[in-house]
Every structure is written in C-alpha cells, then in structure tokens.
Amino acid sequence: IMATLEATFTLPGIAGLILTVGMAVDANVLIFERIREERARGTVFKRALKTGYDKALSTIIDANLTTLITCVVLGYLGSEEIKGFAMTLGFGICTSMFTALFVTRLIFITLMDFGWLKDLKMLRLIGQPKIDWLALRTKFWPISLVLVLSGVALFALASVTDADKVYDIEFLGGTSVQIELADGVELDDEDVRRRVTSSDPDGPASAVIWLRQAADALEQAKVSEGDSRTQFVVTSSALTSGQIAALMQTKRRGATDALVDQLE
C-alpha cells in the first residue's frame, strides 16, 4: 500500500510499521491459543479450527477497532509526523486484521479440503506455569518503582543537558525537506549541508544567505491597500511575487491566495 502511494518511510512511519507487526502477531497468537485450547479438550481439528477463529474474532476486532479509532484521531489532529505514524498504523491494522481473520482461515480450509493438513502441531516451550505471581508482588513493586524513577530521571536529564543531540525533529519539532536534484547534478552530503547552512558571503550561494538578503529586501518593500479591506499590495524590485508569497506564507490558504493575486 505504501509503495502504491509512493510514500516515504519516516521514523514515525517505521514506528507504525513495527507496531503493526506486533498487532498482527498478537492476532495470530490469540487464534492459535484458542485452537490449542480446543484441541486440549479433545475437539477434532476441523471443529477446533472453526471454534478457535470464532472465539478470537470479537477480541481481535475490539482491539484493532480501538486502535483504528485512535489512528483516525491522530491523523486528524496531529502534526505531519504524527499523521505519517497514524496512516501507516491504520493501513497496517486493516490489512493485518483482514489477513488474520480471513486469509489464514481460507488457507487452512483449503489445505484441509485437499487433505494436506490433518492436524496442527504446536510447540510448547513452557509447560503449565505454577508460579504464584501475586505472592511475589512485594518484590516486584520496588523493582518496578526503581526502574520507572530511573527512566524518568534519565529522560529529564537528557532533556535539560543536550536535547538537540538526544532527540530528533519528531520530538523537537521543525521542518523536514526532501530535495530532489536535477538530472546530471551530483552533490554529496557536505555540499548539500554547505548550500543550506553556510553563512560565508565569499562562499557559494546558500539558503541562509538568500533568506537574509530576502528579509532585507522584504523590509524595504512597499505595502499599499488593495481593492478591498482584506487585500493589500506588496511591491519589491528585488523579489518576485512567488518569493514574497513564500516568505509571507500563512497557515490560512485563502489569505495566501488573496496575497498572491495582488502581488506586483
């Protein structure tokens, strides 16, 4: 699906993909555990297969639907990075739920109809546990408390001392831009970094130098009233209309369109 949409995987998208894999595994674990329980009761395999899927159906739909609602909310209210996470997770939930409930069941039924599958052997690495976990709660509580407090302390320390090196744009905010070079143009990472961040006036042209020059030119531009009270005209001899519109970009698209229409 992501390849069809020509989407680029970012760090939040990869996180959504990993969570999708985990939820897909969880759905299959639920199904196979129900099948194992039925086989342990002595139910024939064909009946156990049907009962296992039927018993796991409501649990899987409930868990995935709840997560899917969360994806819709995050996709509607979140930033661009959060929307990427929500879209990847949402697509993954829909496909994994479909494959877990219908595709795998169809494969099992087909194999049984052809006589290629007569039983499903499951490896049991751990037998029936006989540990009284509640009796050990007095030991687990202080251990958990120490680990939680240590994690919070390390998180706070890293946030205060050197947040820029610890956290990426997904945590600190900002803008991520993907640049596609023209045919025949080759630049390495250092060339791209220099053309974006260099402030040396004697060096090659860079985005930082252009923004400074453009800001000075915009400060000297003339502003006059337009045809209505909500429109105005910006006149500059050093900047084009597109450059002025980019420098004055607003979140309200209608205001930007009105500005571009009036630029000279």
BALOBA-1460 file (C-alpha; in Angstrom, 3 decimals):
// residues 264
<rec num="1" residu="i" x="0.000" y="0.000" z="0.000"/>
<rec num="2" residu="m" x="2.770" y="2.440" z="0.907"/>
<rec num="3" residu="a" x="4.609" y="1.652" z="-2.335"/>
<rec num="4" residu="t" x="1.425" y="2.218" z="-4.341"/>
<rec num="5" residu="l" x="1.004" y="5.634" z="-2.714"/>
<rec num="6" residu="e" x="4.730" y="6.371" z="-3.340"/>
<rec num="7" residu="a" x="5.024" y="7.274" z="0.341"/>
<rec num="8" residu="t" x="8.360" y="7.848" z="2.042"/>
<rec num="9" residu="f" x="9.004" y="5.990" z="5.286"/>
<rec num="10" residu="t" x="9.974" y="8.373" z="8.067"/>
<rec num="11" residu="l" x="10.855" y="7.486" z="11.655"/>
<rec num="12" residu="p" x="7.196" y="7.740" z="12.805"/>
<rec num="13" residu="g" x="6.161" y="5.643" z="9.786"/>
<rec num="14" residu="i" x="8.657" y="2.948" z="10.705"/>
<rec num="15" residu="a" x="7.348" y="3.023" z="14.282"/>
<rec num="16" residu="g" x="3.832" y="2.500" z="12.936"/>
<rec num="17" residu="l" x="5.062" y="-0.404" z="10.810"/>
<rec num="18" residu="i" x="6.721" y="-2.072" z="13.804"/>
<rec num="19" residu="l" x="3.563" y="-1.653" z="15.883"/>
<rec num="20" residu="t" x="1.552" y="-3.137" z="13.005"/>
<rec num="21" residu="v" x="3.754" y="-6.237" z="13.004"/>
<rec num="22" residu="g" x="3.264" y="-6.583" z="16.747"/>
<rec num="23" residu="m" x="-0.515" y="-6.354" z="16.475"/>
<rec num="24" residu="a" x="-0.559" y="-8.837" z="13.583"/>
<rec num="25" residu="v" x="1.428" y="-11.309" z="15.678"/>
<rec num="26" residu="d" x="-0.914" y="-10.725" z="18.612"/>
<rec num="27" residu="a" x="-3.973" y="-11.538" z="16.476"/>
<rec num="28" residu="n" x="-2.464" y="-14.798" z="15.286"/>
<rec num="29" residu="v" x="-1.390" y="-15.728" z="18.823"/>
<rec num="30" residu="l" x="-4.974" y="-15.290" z="20.017"/>
<rec num="31" residu="i" x="-6.302" y="-17.509" z="17.225"/>
<rec num="32" residu="f" x="-3.757" y="-20.283" z="17.742"/>
<rec num="33" residu="e" x="-4.213" y="-20.235" z="21.516"/>
<rec num="34" residu="r" x="-7.963" y="-20.731" z="21.096"/>
<rec num="35" residu="i" x="-7.282" y="-23.594" z="18.684"/>
<rec num="36" residu="r" x="-4.844" y="-25.144" z="21.163"/>
<rec num="37" residu="e" x="-7.418" y="-24.916" z="23.967"/>
<rec num="38" residu="e" x="-10.000" y="-26.689" z="21.840"/>
<rec num="39" residu="r" x="-7.549" y="-29.427" z="20.880"/>
<rec num="40" residu="a" x="-6.630" y="-29.865" z="24.555"/>
<rec num="41" residu="r" x="-10.320" y="-30.538" z="25.251"/>
<rec num="42" residu="g" x="-10.287" y="-33.324" z="22.668"/>
<rec num="43" residu="t" x="-12.146" y="-31.462" z="19.909"/>
<rec num="44" residu="v" x="-11.434" y="-32.706" z="16.398"/>
<rec num="45" residu="f" x="-9.108" y="-30.487" z="14.409"/>
<rec num="46" residu="k" x="-11.654" y="-29.177" z="11.893"/>
<rec num="47" residu="r" x="-14.065" y="-28.229" z="14.655"/>
<rec num="48" residu="a" x="-11.264" y="-26.783" z="16.781"/>
<rec num="49" residu="l" x="-10.134" y="-24.598" z="13.885"/>
<rec num="50" residu="k" x="-13.610" y="-23.132" z="13.401"/>
<rec num="51" residu="t" x="-14.168" y="-22.621" z="17.124"/>
<rec num="52" residu="g" x="-10.744" y="-21.023" z="17.563"/>
<rec num="53" residu="y" x="-11.402" y="-18.393" z="14.904"/>
<rec num="54" residu="d" x="-14.928" y="-17.753" z="16.210"/>
<rec num="55" residu="k" x="-13.766" y="-17.238" z="19.794"/>
<rec num="56" residu="a" x="-10.887" y="-14.940" z="18.813"/>
<rec num="57" residu="l" x="-12.990" y="-12.863" z="16.390"/>
<rec num="58" residu="s" x="-14.561" y="-10.464" z="18.892"/>
<rec num="59" residu="t" x="-11.312" y="-9.894" z="20.792"/>
<rec num="60" residu="i" x="-9.311" y="-9.150" z="17.634"/>
<rec num="61" residu="i" x="-11.939" y="-6.809" z="16.198"/>
<rec num="62" residu="d" x="-12.283" y="-4.962" z="19.511"/>
<rec num="63" residu="a" x="-8.527" y="-4.428" z="19.911"/>
<rec num="64" residu="n" x="-7.944" y="-3.400" z="16.281"/>
<rec num="65" residu="l" x="-11.010" y="-1.174" z="16.057"/>
<rec num="66" residu="t" x="-9.989" y="0.700" z="19.199"/>
<rec num="67" residu="t" x="-6.525" y="1.295" z="17.750"/>
<rec num="68" residu="l" x="-8.023" y="2.298" z="14.409"/>
<rec num="69" residu="i" x="-10.161" y="4.964" z="16.096"/>
<rec num="70" residu="t" x="-7.008" y="6.288" z="17.739"/>
<rec num="71" residu="c" x="-5.328" y="6.433" z="14.315"/>
<rec num="72" residu="v" x="-8.211" y="8.489" z="12.924"/>
<rec num="73" residu="v" x="-7.972" y="10.978" z="15.795"/>
<rec num="74" residu="l" x="-4.178" y="11.263" z="15.486"/>
<rec num="75" residu="g" x="-4.401" y="11.655" z="11.712"/>
<rec num="76" residu="y" x="-6.980" y="14.417" z="12.033"/>
<rec num="77" residu="l" x="-5.434" y="16.385" z="14.904"/>
<rec num="78" residu="g" x="-1.733" y="15.506" z="14.787"/>
<rec num="79" residu="s" x="1.217" y="17.168" z="13.072"/>
<rec num="80" residu="e" x="2.722" y="15.884" z="9.830"/>
<rec num="81" residu="e" x="4.949" y="13.379" z="11.628"/>
<rec num="82" residu="i" x="2.050" y="12.090" z="13.727"/>
<rec num="83" residu="k" x="-0.139" y="11.815" z="10.627"/>
<rec num="84" residu="g" x="2.505" y="9.610" z="8.989"/>
<rec num="85" residu="f" x="2.500" y="7.339" z="12.026"/>
<rec num="86" residu="a" x="-1.309" y="7.223" z="12.081"/>
<rec num="87" residu="m" x="-1.610" y="6.444" z="8.355"/>
<rec num="88" residu="t" x="0.986" y="3.672" z="8.449"/>
<rec num="89" residu="l" x="-0.550" y="2.100" z="11.539"/>
<rec num="90" residu="g" x="-4.086" y="2.431" z="10.161"/>
<rec num="91" residu="f" x="-3.222" y="0.778" z="6.847"/>
<rec num="92" residu="g" x="-1.346" y="-1.954" z="8.709"/>
<rec num="93" residu="i" x="-4.213" y="-2.666" z="11.093"/>
<rec num="94" residu="c" x="-6.732" y="-3.006" z="8.264"/>
<rec num="95" residu="t" x="-4.526" y="-5.364" z="6.240"/>
<rec num="96" residu="s" x="-3.360" y="-7.448" z="9.223"/>
<rec num="97" residu="m" x="-6.916" y="-7.857" z="10.536"/>
<rec num="98" residu="f" x="-8.097" y="-8.965" z="7.096"/>
<rec num="99" residu="t" x="-5.283" y="-11.482" z="6.662"/>
<rec num="100" residu="a" x="-5.568" y="-12.830" z="10.236"/>
<rec num="101" residu="l" x="-9.337" y="-13.361" z="10.150"/>
<rec num="102" residu="f" x="-9.963" y="-14.335" z="6.538"/>
<rec num="103" residu="v" x="-6.813" y="-15.130" z="4.548"/>
<rec num="104" residu="t" x="-5.228" y="-17.526" z="7.038"/>
<rec num="105" residu="r" x="-8.583" y="-19.203" z="7.667"/>
<rec num="106" residu="l" x="-9.098" y="-19.670" z="3.933"/>
<rec num="107" residu="i" x="-5.611" y="-21.198" z="3.632"/>
<rec num="108" residu="f" x="-6.304" y="-23.682" z="6.437"/>
<rec num="109" residu="i" x="-9.681" y="-24.683" z="4.975"/>
<rec num="110" residu="t" x="-8.156" y="-25.151" z="1.522"/>
<rec num="111" residu="l" x="-5.352" y="-27.313" z="2.896"/>
<rec num="112" residu="m" x="-7.847" y="-29.463" z="4.813"/>
<rec num="113" residu="d" x="-10.119" y="-29.860" z="1.781"/>
<rec num="114" residu="f" x="-7.193" y="-31.182" z="-0.267"/>
<rec num="115" residu="g" x="-6.177" y="-33.467" z="2.585"/>
<rec num="116" residu="w" x="-2.781" y="-31.800" z="3.028"/>
<rec num="117" residu="l" x="-3.469" y="-30.693" z="6.602"/>
<rec num="118" residu="k" x="-4.914" y="-33.131" z="9.124"/>
<rec num="119" residu="d" x="-3.684" y="-31.599" z="12.352"/>
<rec num="120" residu="l" x="-1.751" y="-28.584" z="13.589"/>
<rec num="121" residu="k" x="1.129" y="-29.419" z="15.880"/>
<rec num="122" residu="m" x="2.159" y="-26.583" z="18.180"/>
<rec num="123" residu="l" x="5.442" y="-26.440" z="20.024"/>
<rec num="124" residu="r" x="5.074" y="-25.805" z="23.747"/>
<rec num="125" residu="l" x="8.357" y="-24.447" z="25.052"/>
<rec num="126" residu="i" x="6.974" y="-23.691" z="28.511"/>
<rec num="127" residu="g" x="4.630" y="-26.043" z="30.272"/>
<rec num="128" residu="q" x="1.801" y="-25.087" z="32.576"/>
<rec num="129" residu="p" x="3.345" y="-22.475" z="34.905"/>
<rec num="130" residu="k" x="2.880" y="-22.996" z="38.635"/>
<rec num="131" residu="i" x="4.204" y="-19.707" z="39.953"/>
<rec num="132" residu="d" x="2.255" y="-17.638" z="42.451"/>
<rec num="133" residu="w" x="2.911" y="-14.232" z="40.920"/>
<rec num="134" residu="l" x="0.700" y="-12.420" z="43.427"/>
<rec num="135" residu="a" x="2.843" y="-13.685" z="46.260"/>
<rec num="136" residu="l" x="5.881" y="-12.054" z="44.600"/>
<rec num="137" residu="r" x="4.231" y="-8.636" z="44.264"/>
<rec num="138" residu="t" x="6.105" y="-7.235" z="47.272"/>
<rec num="139" residu="k" x="9.362" y="-7.845" z="45.410"/>
<rec num="140" residu="f" x="8.196" y="-6.633" z="42.003"/>
<rec num="141" residu="w" x="6.769" y="-3.323" z="43.221"/>
<rec num="142" residu="p" x="10.059" y="-1.800" z="44.498"/>
<rec num="143" residu="i" x="11.948" y="-3.082" z="41.439"/>
<rec num="144" residu="s" x="9.384" y="-1.533" z="39.104"/>
<rec num="145" residu="l" x="9.408" y="1.722" z="41.071"/>
<rec num="146" residu="v" x="13.203" y="1.999" z="40.875"/>
<rec num="147" residu="l" x="13.210" y="1.322" z="37.122"/>
<rec num="148" residu="v" x="10.436" y="3.845" z="36.443"/>
<rec num="149" residu="l" x="12.052" y="6.586" z="38.517"/>
<rec num="150" residu="s" x="15.440" y="5.921" z="36.911"/>
<rec num="151" residu="g" x="13.913" y="6.210" z="33.430"/>
<rec num="152" residu="v" x="12.145" y="9.466" z="34.317"/>
<rec num="153" residu="a" x="15.348" y="10.894" z="35.790"/>
<rec num="154" residu="l" x="17.425" y="9.980" z="32.733"/>
<rec num="155" residu="f" x="14.762" y="11.423" z="30.432"/>
<rec num="156" residu="a" x="14.684" y="14.698" z="32.380"/>
<rec num="157" residu="l" x="18.494" y="14.897" z="32.494"/>
<rec num="158" residu="a" x="18.839" y="14.345" z="28.745"/>
<rec num="159" residu="s" x="16.109" y="16.893" z="28.018"/>
<rec num="160" residu="v" x="17.855" y="19.573" z="30.057"/>
<rec num="161" residu="t" x="21.523" y="18.982" z="29.239"/>
<rec num="162" residu="d" x="21.664" y="18.183" z="25.494"/>
<rec num="163" residu="a" x="18.227" y="17.838" z="23.961"/>
<rec num="164" residu="d" x="19.369" y="18.594" z="20.391"/>
<rec num="165" residu="k" x="21.670" y="15.570" z="20.266"/>
<rec num="166" residu="v" x="19.311" y="13.214" z="22.059"/>
<rec num="167" residu="y" x="16.044" y="13.998" z="20.259"/>
<rec num="168" residu="d" x="15.328" y="14.352" z="16.585"/>
<rec num="169" residu="i" x="12.866" y="16.560" z="14.744"/>
<rec num="170" residu="e" x="9.994" y="14.252" z="15.727"/>
<rec num="171" residu="f" x="10.413" y="15.361" z="19.362"/>
<rec num="172" residu="l" x="11.758" y="18.901" z="18.988"/>
<rec num="173" residu="g" x="9.559" y="19.984" z="16.061"/>
<rec num="174" residu="g" x="10.636" y="21.733" z="12.890"/>
<rec num="175" residu="t" x="10.517" y="21.077" z="9.182"/>
<rec num="176" residu="s" x="11.963" y="18.180" z="7.185"/>
<rec num="177" residu="v" x="12.532" y="18.827" z="3.476"/>
<rec num="178" residu="q" x="13.320" y="16.221" z="0.823"/>
<rec num="179" residu="i" x="15.383" y="17.645" z="-2.036"/>
<rec num="180" residu="e" x="15.433" y="16.027" z="-5.470"/>
<rec num="181" residu="l" x="18.355" y="17.099" z="-7.673"/>
<rec num="182" residu="a" x="18.017" y="17.808" z="-11.368"/>
<rec num="183" residu="d" x="19.333" y="15.291" z="-13.887"/>
<rec num="184" residu="g" x="23.101" y="15.371" z="-14.185"/>
<rec num="185" residu="v" x="23.638" y="17.192" z="-10.877"/>
<rec num="186" residu="e" x="25.570" y="15.352" z="-8.181"/>
<rec num="187" residu="l" x="26.084" y="16.626" z="-4.629"/>
<rec num="188" residu="d" x="27.356" y="14.847" z="-1.555"/>
<rec num="189" residu="d" x="26.096" y="15.417" z="1.984"/>
<rec num="190" residu="e" x="28.688" y="18.078" z="2.738"/>
<rec num="191" residu="d" x="27.834" y="20.053" z="-0.418"/>
<rec num="192" residu="v" x="24.125" y="19.994" z="0.426"/>
<rec num="193" residu="r" x="24.818" y="20.999" z="4.036"/>
<rec num="194" residu="r" x="27.038" y="23.893" z="2.881"/>
<rec num="195" residu="r" x="24.460" y="25.134" z="0.349"/>
<rec num="196" residu="v" x="21.801" y="25.162" z="3.055"/>
<rec num="197" residu="t" x="23.587" y="26.378" z="6.214"/>
<rec num="198" residu="s" x="26.685" y="28.259" z="5.006"/>
<rec num="199" residu="s" x="26.806" y="31.925" z="6.071"/>
<rec num="200" residu="d" x="30.134" y="32.744" z="4.375"/>
<rec num="201" residu="p" x="29.479" y="35.665" z="1.997"/>
<rec num="202" residu="d" x="32.556" y="34.741" z="-0.068"/>
<rec num="203" residu="g" x="31.469" y="31.099" z="-0.441"/>
<rec num="204" residu="p" x="28.844" y="29.555" z="-2.699"/>
<rec num="205" residu="a" x="25.243" y="30.730" z="-2.509"/>
<rec num="206" residu="s" x="23.285" y="29.155" z="0.319"/>
<rec num="207" residu="a" x="19.747" y="29.203" z="1.674"/>
<rec num="208" residu="v" x="20.842" y="31.087" z="4.790"/>
<rec num="209" residu="i" x="22.431" y="33.899" z="2.777"/>
<rec num="210" residu="w" x="19.410" y="34.124" z="0.469"/>
<rec num="211" residu="l" x="16.984" y="34.291" z="3.383"/>
<rec num="212" residu="r" x="18.960" y="37.121" z="4.967"/>
<rec num="213" residu="q" x="19.063" y="39.051" z="1.707"/>
<rec num="214" residu="a" x="15.387" y="38.336" z="1.062"/>
<rec num="215" residu="a" x="14.465" y="39.512" z="4.568"/>
<rec num="216" residu="d" x="16.330" y="42.790" z="3.992"/>
<rec num="217" residu="a" x="14.620" y="43.227" z="0.614"/>
<rec num="218" residu="l" x="11.202" y="42.469" z="2.110"/>
<rec num="219" residu="e" x="11.802" y="45.055" z="4.819"/>
<rec num="220" residu="q" x="12.344" y="47.668" z="2.090"/>
<rec num="221" residu="a" x="9.258" y="46.621" z="0.095"/>
<rec num="222" residu="k" x="6.311" y="48.986" z="-0.261"/>
<rec num="223" residu="v" x="2.917" y="47.951" z="1.078"/>
<rec num="224" residu="s" x="-0.305" y="49.618" z="-0.090"/>
<rec num="225" residu="e" x="-4.021" y="48.924" z="0.139"/>
<rec num="226" residu="g" x="-5.656" y="46.571" z="-2.360"/>
<rec num="227" residu="d" x="-9.103" y="46.510" z="-3.902"/>
<rec num="228" residu="s" x="-10.750" y="45.626" z="-0.575"/>
<rec num="229" residu="r" x="-10.050" y="45.918" z="3.131"/>
<rec num="230" residu="t" x="-8.828" y="42.310" z="3.268"/>
<rec num="231" residu="q" x="-6.286" y="42.730" z="0.429"/>
<rec num="232" residu="f" x="-3.036" y="44.614" z="0.130"/>
<rec num="233" residu="v" x="-0.289" y="45.049" z="-2.451"/>
<rec num="234" residu="v" x="3.395" y="44.353" z="-1.804"/>
<rec num="235" residu="t" x="5.813" y="45.893" z="-4.296"/>
<rec num="236" residu="s" x="9.501" y="44.948" z="-4.379"/>
<rec num="237" residu="s" x="12.146" y="45.473" z="-7.032"/>
<rec num="238" residu="a" x="14.373" y="42.684" z="-5.666"/>
<rec num="239" residu="l" x="11.875" y="39.883" z="-5.083"/>
<rec num="240" residu="t" x="9.431" y="38.098" z="-7.344"/>
<rec num="241" residu="s" x="5.799" y="37.502" z="-6.426"/>
<rec num="242" residu="g" x="6.494" y="33.840" z="-5.699"/>
<rec num="243" residu="q" x="9.374" y="34.700" z="-3.378"/>
<rec num="244" residu="i" x="7.276" y="37.237" z="-1.481"/>
<rec num="245" residu="a" x="4.439" y="34.737" z="-1.148"/>
<rec num="246" residu="a" x="6.849" y="32.084" z="0.180"/>
<rec num="247" residu="l" x="8.296" y="34.482" z="2.745"/>
<rec num="248" residu="m" x="4.842" y="35.548" z="3.922"/>
<rec num="249" residu="q" x="3.259" y="32.099" z="3.819"/>
<rec num="250" residu="t" x="0.424" y="31.661" z="6.312"/>
<rec num="251" residu="k" x="-1.481" y="28.655" z="7.534"/>
<rec num="252" residu="r" x="-4.698" y="30.085" z="6.109"/>
<rec num="253" residu="r" x="-4.608" y="29.113" z="2.476"/>
<rec num="254" residu="g" x="-7.264" y="31.630" z="1.482"/>
<rec num="255" residu="a" x="-5.204" y="34.521" z="2.814"/>
<rec num="256" residu="t" x="-2.161" y="33.334" z="0.860"/>
<rec num="257" residu="d" x="-4.147" y="33.045" z="-2.381"/>
<rec num="258" residu="a" x="-5.501" y="36.545" z="-1.938"/>
<rec num="259" residu="l" x="-1.966" y="37.799" z="-1.349"/>
<rec num="260" residu="v" x="-0.574" y="36.123" z="-4.470"/>
<rec num="261" residu="d" x="-3.395" y="37.575" z="-6.582"/>
<rec num="262" residu="q" x="-2.476" y="41.083" z="-5.509"/>
<rec num="263" residu="l" x="1.334" y="40.860" z="-5.722"/>
<rec num="264" residu="e" x="3.058" y="43.029" z="-8.313"/>
